Amino acid sequence: KSVFYHAGCPVCMSAEKEIIDLIGNDNVEIVHLGEQKNRVEEAEKAGVKSVPALLTPNNTVLHLNYGASIEEVKG
């Protein structure tokens, strides 16, 4: 299952909709890092440098349209 990390910005929300339309809701876990701060470290360890980002089942991070850096998400 893929993991889609985002921070809730308009760029992120648009990308979330496209990802769900593309791969299906059952195939992706949505993680809103602005609301789930406890998952930021997990995202960083996976290699997420900015959001929105999609972590594939093969542990490859795909950075999509720039919304915010992981440092900005950490606040």
Phi and psi in radians as a Rosetta constraint file:
Dihedral C 1 N 2 CA 2 C 2 CIRCULARHARMONIC -1.412 0.35
Dihedral N 2 CA 2 C 2 N 3 CIRCULARHARMONIC 2.786 0.35
Dihedral C 2 N 3 CA 3 C 3 CIRCULARHARMONIC -2.184 0.35
Dihedral N 3 CA 3 C 3 N 4 CIRCULARHARMONIC 2.171 0.35
Dihedral C 3 N 4 CA 4 C 4 CIRCULARHARMONIC -1.831 0.35
Dihedral N 4 CA 4 C 4 N 5 CIRCULARHARMONIC 1.997 0.35
Dihedral C 4 N 5 CA 5 C 5 CIRCULARHARMONIC -1.715 0.35
Dihedral N 5 CA 5 C 5 N 6 CIRCULARHARMONIC 2.342 0.35
Dihedral C 5 N 6 CA 6 C 6 CIRCULARHARMONIC -2.656 0.35
Dihedral N 6 CA 6 C 6 N 7 CIRCULARHARMONIC 3.056 0.35
Dihedral C 6 N 7 CA 7 C 7 CIRCULARHARMONIC -2.118 0.35
Dihedral N 7 CA 7 C 7 N 8 CIRCULARHARMONIC 0.134 0.35
Dihedral C 7 N 8 CA 8 C 8 CIRCULARHARMONIC 1.559 0.35
Dihedral N 8 CA 8 C 8 N 9 CIRCULARHARMONIC -0.003 0.35
Dihedral C 8 N 9 CA 9 C 9 CIRCULARHARMONIC -1.267 0.35
Dihedral N 9 CA 9 C 9 N 10 CIRCULARHARMONIC 2.889 0.35
Dihedral C 9 N 10 CA 10 C 10 CIRCULARHARMONIC -0.991 0.35
Dihedral N 10 CA 10 C 10 N 11 CIRCULARHARMONIC -0.683 0.35
Dihedral C 10 N 11 CA 11 C 11 CIRCULARHARMONIC -1.069 0.35
Dihedral N 11 CA 11 C 11 N 12 CIRCULARHARMONIC -0.783 0.35
Dihedral C 11 N 12 CA 12 C 12 CIRCULARHARMONIC -1.130 0.35
Dihedral N 12 CA 12 C 12 N 13 CIRCULARHARMONIC -0.754 0.35
Dihedral C 12 N 13 CA 13 C 13 CIRCULARHARMONIC -1.156 0.35
Dihedral N 13 CA 13 C 13 N 14 CIRCULARHARMONIC -0.663 0.35
Dihedral C 13 N 14 CA 14 C 14 CIRCULARHARMONIC -1.132 0.35
Dihedral N 14 CA 14 C 14 N 15 CIRCULARHARMONIC -0.774 0.35
Dihedral C 14 N 15 CA 15 C 15 CIRCULARHARMONIC -1.127 0.35
Dihedral N 15 CA 15 C 15 N 16 CIRCULARHARMONIC -0.665 0.35
Dihedral C 15 N 16 CA 16 C 16 CIRCULARHARMONIC -1.023 0.35
Dihedral N 16 CA 16 C 16 N 17 CIRCULARHARMONIC -0.816 0.35
Dihedral C 16 N 17 CA 17 C 17 CIRCULARHARMONIC -1.057 0.35
Dihedral N 17 CA 17 C 17 N 18 CIRCULARHARMONIC -0.760 0.35
Dihedral C 17 N 18 CA 18 C 18 CIRCULARHARMONIC -1.142 0.35
Dihedral N 18 CA 18 C 18 N 19 CIRCULARHARMONIC -0.722 0.35
Dihedral C 18 N 19 CA 19 C 19 CIRCULARHARMONIC -1.103 0.35
Dihedral N 19 CA 19 C 19 N 20 CIRCULARHARMONIC -0.796 0.35
Dihedral C 19 N 20 CA 20 C 20 CIRCULARHARMONIC -1.093 0.35
Dihedral N 20 CA 20 C 20 N 21 CIRCULARHARMONIC -0.758 0.35
Dihedral C 20 N 21 CA 21 C 21 CIRCULARHARMONIC -1.085 0.35
Dihedral N 21 CA 21 C 21 N 22 CIRCULARHARMONIC -0.625 0.35
Dihedral C 21 N 22 CA 22 C 22 CIRCULARHARMONIC -1.341 0.35
Dihedral N 22 CA 22 C 22 N 23 CIRCULARHARMONIC -0.858 0.35
Dihedral C 22 N 23 CA 23 C 23 CIRCULARHARMONIC -1.949 0.35
Dihedral N 23 CA 23 C 23 N 24 CIRCULARHARMONIC -0.148 0.35
Dihedral C 23 N 24 CA 24 C 24 CIRCULARHARMONIC 1.627 0.35
Dihedral N 24 CA 24 C 24 N 25 CIRCULARHARMONIC 2.464 0.35
Dihedral C 24 N 25 CA 25 C 25 CIRCULARHARMONIC -1.030 0.35
Dihedral N 25 CA 25 C 25 N 26 CIRCULARHARMONIC -0.589 0.35
Dihedral C 25 N 26 CA 26 C 26 CIRCULARHARMONIC -1.307 0.35
Dihedral N 26 CA 26 C 26 N 27 CIRCULARHARMONIC -0.207 0.35
Dihedral C 26 N 27 CA 27 C 27 CIRCULARHARMONIC -1.825 0.35
Dihedral N 27 CA 27 C 27 N 28 CIRCULARHARMONIC 0.078 0.35
Dihedral C 27 N 28 CA 28 C 28 CIRCULARHARMONIC -2.487 0.35
Dihedral N 28 CA 28 C 28 N 29 CIRCULARHARMONIC 2.397 0.35
Dihedral C 28 N 29 CA 29 C 29 CIRCULARHARMONIC -1.717 0.35
Dihedral N 29 CA 29 C 29 N 30 CIRCULARHARMONIC 2.229 0.35
Dihedral C 29 N 30 CA 30 C 30 CIRCULARHARMONIC -1.653 0.35
Dihedral N 30 CA 30 C 30 N 31 CIRCULARHARMONIC 2.195 0.35
Dihedral C 30 N 31 CA 31 C 31 CIRCULARHARMONIC -2.147 0.35
Dihedral N 31 CA 31 C 31 N 32 CIRCULARHARMONIC 1.953 0.35
Dihedral C 31 N 32 CA 32 C 32 CIRCULARHARMONIC -1.579 0.35
Dihedral N 32 CA 32 C 32 N 33 CIRCULARHARMONIC 1.769 0.35
Dihedral C 32 N 33 CA 33 C 33 CIRCULARHARMONIC -1.176 0.35
Dihedral N 33 CA 33 C 33 N 34 CIRCULARHARMONIC -0.400 0.35
Dihedral C 33 N 34 CA 34 C 34 CIRCULARHARMONIC -1.177 0.35
Dihedral N 34 CA 34 C 34 N 35 CIRCULARHARMONIC -0.548 0.35
Dihedral C 34 N 35 CA 35 C 35 CIRCULARHARMONIC -1.727 0.35
Dihedral N 35 CA 35 C 35 N 36 CIRCULARHARMONIC -0.371 0.35
Dihedral C 35 N 36 CA 36 C 36 CIRCULARHARMONIC -2.087 0.35
Dihedral N 36 CA 36 C 36 N 37 CIRCULARHARMONIC 1.103 0.35
Dihedral C 36 N 37 CA 37 C 37 CIRCULARHARMONIC -0.979 0.35
Dihedral N 37 CA 37 C 37 N 38 CIRCULARHARMONIC -0.470 0.35
Dihedral C 37 N 38 CA 38 C 38 CIRCULARHARMONIC -1.175 0.35
Dihedral N 38 CA 38 C 38 N 39 CIRCULARHARMONIC -0.159 0.35
Dihedral C 38 N 39 CA 39 C 39 CIRCULARHARMONIC -1.782 0.35
Dihedral N 39 CA 39 C 39 N 40 CIRCULARHARMONIC -0.031 0.35
Dihedral C 39 N 40 CA 40 C 40 CIRCULARHARMONIC -1.081 0.35
Dihedral N 40 CA 40 C 40 N 41 CIRCULARHARMONIC -0.793 0.35
Dihedral C 40 N 41 CA 41 C 41 CIRCULARHARMONIC -1.061 0.35
Dihedral N 41 CA 41 C 41 N 42 CIRCULARHARMONIC -0.719 0.35
Dihedral C 41 N 42 CA 42 C 42 CIRCULARHARMONIC -1.012 0.35
Dihedral N 42 CA 42 C 42 N 43 CIRCULARHARMONIC -0.797 0.35
Dihedral C 42 N 43 CA 43 C 43 CIRCULARHARMONIC -1.096 0.35
Dihedral N 43 CA 43 C 43 N 44 CIRCULARHARMONIC -0.775 0.35
Dihedral C 43 N 44 CA 44 C 44 CIRCULARHARMONIC -1.061 0.35
Dihedral N 44 CA 44 C 44 N 45 CIRCULARHARMONIC -0.782 0.35
Dihedral C 44 N 45 CA 45 C 45 CIRCULARHARMONIC -1.098 0.35
Dihedral N 45 CA 45 C 45 N 46 CIRCULARHARMONIC -0.520 0.35
Dihedral C 45 N 46 CA 46 C 46 CIRCULARHARMONIC -1.337 0.35
Dihedral N 46 CA 46 C 46 N 47 CIRCULARHARMONIC -0.266 0.35
Dihedral C 46 N 47 CA 47 C 47 CIRCULARHARMONIC 1.879 0.35
Dihedral N 47 CA 47 C 47 N 48 CIRCULARHARMONIC 0.169 0.35
Dihedral C 47 N 48 CA 48 C 48 CIRCULARHARMONIC -1.235 0.35
Dihedral N 48 CA 48 C 48 N 49 CIRCULARHARMONIC 2.157 0.35
Dihedral C 48 N 49 CA 49 C 49 CIRCULARHARMONIC -1.865 0.35
Dihedral N 49 CA 49 C 49 N 50 CIRCULARHARMONIC -0.420 0.35
Dihedral C 49 N 50 CA 50 C 50 CIRCULARHARMONIC -2.706 0.35
Dihedral N 50 CA 50 C 50 N 51 CIRCULARHARMONIC 2.826 0.35
Dihedral C 50 N 51 CA 51 C 51 CIRCULARHARMONIC -2.095 0.35
Dihedral N 51 CA 51 C 51 N 52 CIRCULARHARMONIC 2.630 0.35
Dihedral C 51 N 52 CA 52 C 52 CIRCULARHARMONIC -1.297 0.35
Dihedral N 52 CA 52 C 52 N 53 CIRCULARHARMONIC 2.599 0.35
Dihedral C 52 N 53 CA 53 C 53 CIRCULARHARMONIC -2.558 0.35
Dihedral N 53 CA 53 C 53 N 54 CIRCULARHARMONIC 2.542 0.35
Dihedral C 53 N 54 CA 54 C 54 CIRCULARHARMONIC -2.026 0.35
Dihedral N 54 CA 54 C 54 N 55 CIRCULARHARMONIC 2.146 0.35
Dihedral C 54 N 55 CA 55 C 55 CIRCULARHARMONIC -1.654 0.35
Dihedral N 55 CA 55 C 55 N 56 CIRCULARHARMONIC 2.055 0.35
Dihedral C 55 N 56 CA 56 C 56 CIRCULARHARMONIC -1.423 0.35
Dihedral N 56 CA 56 C 56 N 57 CIRCULARHARMONIC 2.905 0.35
Dihedral C 56 N 57 CA 57 C 57 CIRCULARHARMONIC -1.053 0.35
Dihedral N 57 CA 57 C 57 N 58 CIRCULARHARMONIC -0.354 0.35
Dihedral C 57 N 58 CA 58 C 58 CIRCULARHARMONIC -1.549 0.35
Dihedral N 58 CA 58 C 58 N 59 CIRCULARHARMONIC 0.171 0.35
Dihedral C 58 N 59 CA 59 C 59 CIRCULARHARMONIC 1.139 0.35
Dihedral N 59 CA 59 C 59 N 60 CIRCULARHARMONIC 0.547 0.35
Dihedral C 59 N 60 CA 60 C 60 CIRCULARHARMONIC -1.723 0.35
Dihedral N 60 CA 60 C 60 N 61 CIRCULARHARMONIC 2.323 0.35
Dihedral C 60 N 61 CA 61 C 61 CIRCULARHARMONIC -1.684 0.35
Dihedral N 61 CA 61 C 61 N 62 CIRCULARHARMONIC 2.164 0.35
Dihedral C 61 N 62 CA 62 C 62 CIRCULARHARMONIC -1.863 0.35
Dihedral N 62 CA 62 C 62 N 63 CIRCULARHARMONIC 1.948 0.35
Dihedral C 62 N 63 CA 63 C 63 CIRCULARHARMONIC -1.492 0.35
Dihedral N 63 CA 63 C 63 N 64 CIRCULARHARMONIC 2.172 0.35
Dihedral C 63 N 64 CA 64 C 64 CIRCULARHARMONIC -1.886 0.35
Dihedral N 64 CA 64 C 64 N 65 CIRCULARHARMONIC 2.677 0.35
Dihedral C 64 N 65 CA 65 C 65 CIRCULARHARMONIC 0.164 0.35
Dihedral N 65 CA 65 C 65 N 66 CIRCULARHARMONIC 2.289 0.35
Dihedral C 65 N 66 CA 66 C 66 CIRCULARHARMONIC -1.322 0.35
Dihedral N 66 CA 66 C 66 N 67 CIRCULARHARMONIC 2.152 0.35
Dihedral C 66 N 67 CA 67 C 67 CIRCULARHARMONIC -1.957 0.35
Dihedral N 67 CA 67 C 67 N 68 CIRCULARHARMONIC -0.866 0.35
Dihedral C 67 N 68 CA 68 C 68 CIRCULARHARMONIC -2.849 0.35
Dihedral N 68 CA 68 C 68 N 69 CIRCULARHARMONIC 2.600 0.35
Dihedral C 68 N 69 CA 69 C 69 CIRCULARHARMONIC -1.327 0.35
Dihedral N 69 CA 69 C 69 N 70 CIRCULARHARMONIC 2.794 0.35
Dihedral C 69 N 70 CA 70 C 70 CIRCULARHARMONIC -1.108 0.35
Dihedral N 70 CA 70 C 70 N 71 CIRCULARHARMONIC -0.519 0.35
Dihedral C 70 N 71 CA 71 C 71 CIRCULARHARMONIC -1.151 0.35
Dihedral N 71 CA 71 C 71 N 72 CIRCULARHARMONIC -0.674 0.35
Dihedral C 71 N 72 CA 72 C 72 CIRCULARHARMONIC -1.172 0.35
Dihedral N 72 CA 72 C 72 N 73 CIRCULARHARMONIC -0.644 0.35
Dihedral C 72 N 73 CA 73 C 73 CIRCULARHARMONIC -1.142 0.35
Dihedral N 73 CA 73 C 73 N 74 CIRCULARHARMONIC -0.695 0.35
Dihedral C 73 N 74 CA 74 C 74 CIRCULARHARMONIC -1.129 0.35
Dihedral N 74 CA 74 C 74 N 75 CIRCULARHARMONIC -0.484 0.35
